[in-house]
Amino acid sequence: MLVSFLDQFDDQEIKKEQIIRLFNQVKAQDLEFSNSGYFALNIPNQGQIILLFWFVDSKRLILRYDKNIPTVQQGESWLTCNEQMNSKLFDIGDDTWLPLNAIISLEIALNCIAMFYDEPMSLPNETKWQNVSDVMWND
């Protein structure tokens, strides 16, 4: 599993326990220059499974699960869904717009990340998910 974490490292193999520790130690000042990263599993001759993350603040995140396998037409992508906030879009940084209803707690995000490490081919069931194509994107 290759991991990119904030502005700290890019495309490195990191164990699940280490990444959980890193997420739990994030402070507001750590998010000053970067608030995002990803976990990527390369599947030879098939594509990638990617779990992207964006910190909203040190205790809330948004996750996006991408199944980019060539046999799946245009891939499949889902965003977390908290069902409590509205779907209005906001700029999470670097002109990346995401829906407010995608924000989840650090605890839920960490459970999803742990599940992704254990079974990357399956959408983590720790939270609800919304298909990216169902989000009302502003043009």
N, C-alpha and C positions, 0 to 999 in steps of 0.2 A: 504494500500500500504506500503510494507516494503522497506526501503531505506538504502543503504550502501553508504557513502560519503567519498571518499578519506581515510585518516587515522583518520578521526574525529569521526565517529560512524558507527555501523554495525547493520543491521536488526532492525531499528527503524521506527515507524510510524511518518511520517513528512508530514505536509500539503503542498499543492502545492505552496502557497504564500511564505512559509518559504524556500522551496527548490530553488525557483527562486531567492530569496534574497541571499542565500548561493552561488549559481553559479555566480551571478553578483559581489560578493565580493572576488572571488578567485584571488589571486596574484601569481606570479611566485614562491615565496618561499613556498606557500602552497602545491606545487606539488613536492617538494623535495623528500618526502618519499613515496607518493602514488599519482597516477594521474587518478584513476579509481573508479568506483562504479556501482551501479545498482538500479533499481526500480523493485520490484517483486510483482505481484499479484497472490496469491495462489487461485486456484479455486478448492473447495472440490471435490474429486473424478474425477478431470479432468486434473490436472497438474498446470502449471504456465505460465504466460505471463511475460517476463522479458525484460526490456530495459536497456542494459548495456551502460556505457559511459567511454570514455578515453579522458582526456585533452591532446591535443598536446602542447598547451601553454594556458595561461589564457584567450585567446580570440578565440580559435579554438578547436573543439572536433570531435570525431567520435562516432556515435551511432550504436548499434546493437540491433535489435528487434528480440526476440526469442519467438516463439509460441510453447511451449513444452507441447502439449496436446497429451496424449497417443493414441487417435483415429487418429491423424495425423501421418502418417508413418514417423518416425525419426524426427518429428517436422519440423518447418519452420523457417528459419533465414534470415535476411536481414541486410545489412550494408548501411549506408548513402552513397550517391553518389553525388559528386559535378560536375561531367562531365567536369571539367576544367583541372584537373591534371591527370597525367598518373597513371596506375594501378600498378606501381612498389611497392613492399612491403617494409616496413620499420619497425624497432623495436620500438614500442611505449613504451616499458619498460617491465621488467620482462620476456624478451624473447617472448613477444607477438607481432606477425607480422601482420600488417594490410596494406591495400592498400592506397597509397597517395590520390587516387581519392575518398576516403571516408571522407576526412576532410571537415567539414562545420563550418560556423561561430557560435559564441556563441549565437547570436540572433536567428538564424534558429534552433539551438539545443534547446534553451529554448522554442520556439514555439512548437517543437516536444514533449518536455517533458510535457508541459501544455496540449497538445492534448492527450498524453498518460494517464495522470491523468483523463481526462474527458471521454475518450473512449479507455481503454486499449486493448480491443479486436480488434481494428482496427489499421492498420499500419498508423502512422501519415502522413498526406499528405502535410506537410509543405516543404518537400524536396523530391528529387528522392531517390529511394532505389535500391540496387543491391542484387540479391539473393546470399547468401554466397556460394552456390554451383557453381556459375558462376565465382567466383574469381579464378584467376590462381595462386593457392598456390604453393609455392616451396616445394619440398620434402626434 
